[in-house]
Amino acid sequence: MVYRFIDNNKTQFGLRWLCRKFGISPNCYYNYLRKAKREYQERLLRIYELIKYIYYNNNRVVGYRTMRVFLQRYGVIAGLF
């Protein structure tokens, strides 16, 4: 929401001034514009959906270790997500 406000008002107030007032680095704003973290967020969402699928298909009794085994079987490398 802050990023959209900055987007709409950067010509009137200046980008750097708005970033300073909101406590955001200009780099964060430019990352927002490029959507640099979109792939990372999409990957986390896919992993989350996979965890839900595994959990509910195993009667909601899957523990940490078993979940890791299932995730490794589906190709998710533990420790990198």
C-alpha positions as CSV (number, residue, x, y, z in Angstrom):
1,M,0.0,0.0,0.0
2,V,2.9,2.4,0.8
3,Y,4.5,1.5,-2.5
4,R,1.4,2.5,-4.4
5,F,1.2,5.8,-2.5
6,I,4.8,6.5,-3.4
7,D,4.1,5.5,-7.0
8,N,1.2,8.0,-7.2
9,N,2.9,10.9,-5.5
10,K,6.6,10.6,-6.4
11,T,6.4,13.4,-9.0
12,Q,4.9,15.8,-6.5
13,F,7.1,15.1,-3.5
14,G,10.1,13.3,-4.9
15,L,10.9,9.6,-4.6
16,R,13.8,9.8,-2.1
17,W,11.9,12.2,0.2
18,L,8.9,9.8,0.3
19,C,11.1,6.8,0.9
20,R,12.8,8.6,3.8
21,K,9.5,9.6,5.4
22,F,8.2,6.0,5.3
23,G,11.4,4.5,6.4
24,I,11.9,2.5,3.2
25,S,15.1,2.3,1.2
26,P,14.8,3.3,-2.5
27,N,16.1,-0.1,-3.3
28,C,13.1,-1.7,-1.7
29,Y,10.8,0.5,-3.8
30,Y,12.7,-0.5,-7.0
31,N,12.4,-4.2,-6.1
32,Y,8.7,-3.7,-5.7
33,L,8.6,-2.2,-9.2
34,R,10.5,-5.0,-10.7
35,K,8.8,-7.6,-8.6
36,A,12.1,-9.2,-7.8
37,K,10.8,-11.5,-5.2
38,R,7.8,-12.8,-7.1
39,E,9.5,-16.1,-8.0
40,Y,10.5,-16.7,-4.4
41,Q,6.9,-15.9,-3.2
42,E,5.4,-18.2,-5.8
43,R,7.8,-21.0,-4.8
44,L,6.8,-20.6,-1.1
45,L,3.1,-20.7,-2.1
46,R,3.6,-23.9,-4.0
47,I,5.5,-25.5,-1.1
48,Y,2.8,-24.4,1.3
49,E,0.1,-25.9,-0.9
50,L,2.1,-29.1,-1.1
51,I,2.4,-29.3,2.7
52,K,-1.3,-28.8,3.1
53,Y,-1.9,-31.6,0.5
54,I,0.4,-34.0,2.3
55,Y,-1.0,-33.1,5.8
56,Y,-4.6,-33.6,4.9
57,N,-4.0,-36.8,2.9
58,N,-2.3,-38.4,5.8
59,N,-5.1,-37.8,8.3
60,R,-3.5,-34.7,9.9
61,V,-0.9,-36.7,11.8
62,V,2.2,-36.0,9.8
63,G,5.1,-34.8,12.0
64,Y,8.2,-32.8,11.1
65,R,10.4,-35.7,10.0
66,T,7.8,-37.5,8.0
67,M,6.9,-34.2,6.3
68,R,10.5,-33.7,5.3
69,V,10.6,-37.2,3.8
70,F,7.4,-36.5,1.8
71,L,8.7,-33.1,0.6
72,Q,12.0,-34.7,-0.5
73,R,10.0,-37.2,-2.5
74,Y,8.2,-34.4,-4.2
75,G,11.5,-32.7,-5.1
76,V,11.6,-30.0,-2.4
77,I,15.0,-29.8,-0.9
78,A,14.8,-29.4,2.9
79,G,16.6,-26.4,4.3
80,L,16.3,-24.3,1.2
81,F,12.8,-23.1,1.6
